Structure formats: C-alpha cells, structure tokens
Amino acid sequence: MPQTEDSTQLKGQTALATPTEGSGEEQAKGQARRILVTGGCGFIGSHLIDRLIGAGHRVLCVDNLVTGTKQNVEHLFGHPSFEYLYHDVTDPLDVEVDEIYHLACPASPVKYQIDPIQTMKTLVMGAINILDLAKRLDCKVLQASTSEVYGDPEQHPQSESYCGNVNPLGPRACYDEGKRCAETLFMDYHRQHGVQVKIARIFNTYGPRMSFDDGRVVSSFVLQALQKEDITIFGDGSQTRSFCYVDDMVTALVLLMESEASVAGPVNLGMPAENTVAELAQMILTKLGSPSKLVFHPLPVDDPRKRLPDISLARQTLGWAPQVPLDLGLDRTAAFYRDRLTDVA
C-alpha cells in the first residue's frame, strides 16, 4: 500500500514518553519479553502496547498506518521499551520477538469495504506471514478475531461452538470470511506445525482513540452529539450490540495470551449485556445534554440484527468478565472526543 505522510514521518523511528509504569516485578524475575504487536497504531493495539510496556515488557509496534495513526502512540516516542516499524503484514516479516499479538487489519466496516481485496489479503496473507514467523521463532501468537465470524447469527447469544451465518458474497464478506479463514489457518498451523496459538473473538469494543471517521456507533454517536449534529441510525435502531470498554478488552487479551497452552481458543471476549442501537443513541444524548435529533437511514446489507457473546468460556478459563459499565465507559469516551474537538478548534 502507498505510504501516507504520517508513515513517512514515522518510518524508522523508535518511540516516546513514559506510559503507565509497571512494578518491574516481571523484569526482576527475568520474565520481561520482547513482544510484537501488529496493528499497534490502531485503537485496541495502542492500548495493548501501553499495558504491555507498563508491565515491564519491550514492544515492537508494526503498522502500515492505513487506518492506524501515530497520534495513538506518540506518547511513547523515545521510550526505551518501544520500537516502531513501518510494515505491511501482507509482506513477510523477519524480526526476533518472544510472542506476538496479531491485530493488523481495518475493523470498521466503513474502512474495510474501501478496498475489500486488500482487506482479504491483509487477513489471509497477513495470517500466513505472522504464523510463519511464530513457527520459526517457536513462540506464542494471538489472533485478534471477531464476532463478525458469526455473521447475522441465528443463535443468541453466540457461543464459540456456533459456526455462524455469514454471506460469503456480500460487501462485508471480505472481513467476515477473511477472519474466518485466518482462524482456520491458525488452527491448521497449530495442528500441523505445533504453533502455540490463541484465538480471541472480539465483540464490539469502544473507548478513547477510536478515529473520528471510524464509523461505528459509539464513536459516531458521541461525535455527532458533541457537535450537535443529527444522530444517524441505520435501520430502525432495534438491532442490538454488546459494548465492551477497551481497558477490559486489553485485560482479556493479556489473560488469554498468558493462559495455559491447552487454551488455544477461540474464546469470546465482550460485554455479556445487550443494548439496542436506539437505546445507545438516547443514552448518549441524555448524558451529553445534546439537542441532536435521531435520523434513520436504510440498514446496510448483511448488518447483523443481534450480537451478544456467551462469555462462559472466558469466565472459566481466564477468570475474566468486563468490569467497566457502559455508563462510565461512555463518560471516558466522550471526554476523549471533547478534548480532541477542543484541540482541533
């Protein structure tokens, strides 16, 4: 993919100011690791990097900045435990690390449908390249999969044993089927080559650092409400989602990576509570005291009508469940966007 202005500025740089400091216990015990995070300049990836560096690890952040942004990691430039590498995962990667979190790929339907062929290449070829690296290094590798593998589900809530209801020919298929193929590759490398894999099926996640043009409901509704614009709802607003705050999701990813070798996944990670899109919009309007009006548009093709994770496996194997309630998470998210809008103004 062509480099952007941001990628030119970042290429070859290593990074930034001090994130949250860890206790140093892992380093003292000799457990500090060099960890690769692909898609590390993205929303979840950048929060994950903060957590890993705060725990005493060294992080190699790989991103081609197609949807990620240097703003998400600029607080780390110059930090001795952070290194940035401009790289597209559709090309092989030859680095030395102790474990890998593979998050690279646009996750917003608005973004991944811009170039669906490249999206599929990123998911399939990227998985192969990262798995080949993990095989050579004999290290653990975590795949950030998605609830989209369930498509428009006929099972509710969705458990890991459900095979999904995905339209392989629709406009969302580049992402849905690409993630399904990546999961297949991870399990085949695990069975055939003994690669230590972890598969996380991530449900709707929100919080600070989602881009202004992300297009998903939380960021879109908060920004529209703050700017007193109409709230755009696709469909009649009765479709449901489960909203997990990013700090909880990062905790889950780290716990999954550190789980027993027998826990390969997939493991559902998300908030086991359901809200309609219309309820979310009204909650945000009330919270922000916005005069914005609700405006309804046709539902996009293959947009899921319901989405709710069964997290029984995560509770059992990881001892994990989300801790941040939607009300508090929305407060934190709105504060982030309010500050950014003030900076732009």
URLIN-V363627 format. One record per run of one state. SS is the DSSP state (alpha for helix, beta for strand, coil for the rest). FROM is the first residue (numbers start at 0). TO is the last residue. If there is no record, write none. Layout:
ss->(SS | SS)
from->(FROM | FROM)
to->(TO | TO)
//
This chain:
ss->(coil | alpha | coil | beta | coil | alpha | coil | beta | coil | alpha | coil | beta | coil | alpha | coil | alpha | coil | beta | coil | beta | coil | alpha | coil | alpha | coil | beta | alpha | beta | coil | beta | coil | beta | coil | alpha | coil | beta | coil | beta | coil | alpha | coil | beta | coil | beta | coil | beta | alpha | coil | beta | coil | beta | alpha | coil | beta | coil | beta | coil | alpha | coil | alpha | coil)
from->(0 | 4 | 10 | 13 | 14 | 24 | 28 | 33 | 38 | 42 | 54 | 57 | 63 | 69 | 72 | 73 | 76 | 81 | 86 | 98 | 102 | 108 | 112 | 115 | 137 | 139 | 146 | 150 | 151 | 157 | 158 | 164 | 165 | 172 | 193 | 196 | 202 | 204 | 206 | 216 | 226 | 230 | 234 | 239 | 241 | 243 | 245 | 257 | 264 | 269 | 274 | 276 | 288 | 293 | 297 | 308 | 309 | 311 | 318 | 325 | 344)
to->(3 | 9 | 12 | 13 | 23 | 27 | 32 | 37 | 41 | 53 | 56 | 62 | 68 | 71 | 72 | 75 | 80 | 85 | 97 | 101 | 107 | 111 | 114 | 136 | 138 | 145 | 149 | 150 | 156 | 157 | 163 | 164 | 171 | 192 | 195 | 201 | 203 | 205 | 215 | 225 | 229 | 233 | 238 | 240 | 242 | 244 | 256 | 263 | 268 | 273 | 275 | 287 | 292 | 296 | 307 | 308 | 310 | 317 | 324 | 343 | 344)
//
